C-alpha cells in the first residue's frame, strides 16, 4: 500500500497535512465566508433627478417617477384625492412611504392604465416601492420585508368556450 492511497477521511486529513506547500499557496490566505455577501446597489436616477419604476397588479400597469419634494402625488394628471376617491385606495398608495418612514418626502408622478381602480392602486403601490428602492437603495430591505417589491401574480382567469364564465357551466336541463 502506497503513501498516497486514501481509504477513509482520516487518511485524507493526514495526506493534506503532509502535502508540500508551494510558494504561491503560502502567499494567498484562504478566503473564509461567514454569511451571505451583501450586494451594494447603486442609486438609479435620471438627468432630472427622478427615479423611474414600473408597477403591475392584475391588468393594471403603472409608470411611476419619484423625486424629492413636498409629498404631492399626481395620477394621470390629476391629484390622488380626485383620481382615487376612496380613502382605502389612497392608504394603499401611501404604504411604501409609511414603511420607509418617508411620508411627504417625495413627489410622485405616475400614469396608470388597464384594470379597475383597486388594481391600479396596487400597481401604483408596486411602482412607488420599486422606485423608492432605486432612489434610496438603503430602504430596499425595509420595503422588501413588507412585501411591496413582490409583484402579485394573481390575475383574472380567462373564459373558456362552452362555459358561461371562466368555470361556471350553463344550467343543466334533463329534458
Secondary structure, DSSP 8 states (H G I E B T S, - for coil): --TT--SSHHHHHHHHHTS---HHHHHS------S-----------TTS-EEEEEEETTEEEEEEEEESS--EEETTEEHHHHS-SHHHHHHHHHHHHHHT-TTSEEEEEEEESS-HHHHHHHHHHHHHHHHHHH-GGGHHHHHHTT-SS----------TTSSSSS--------
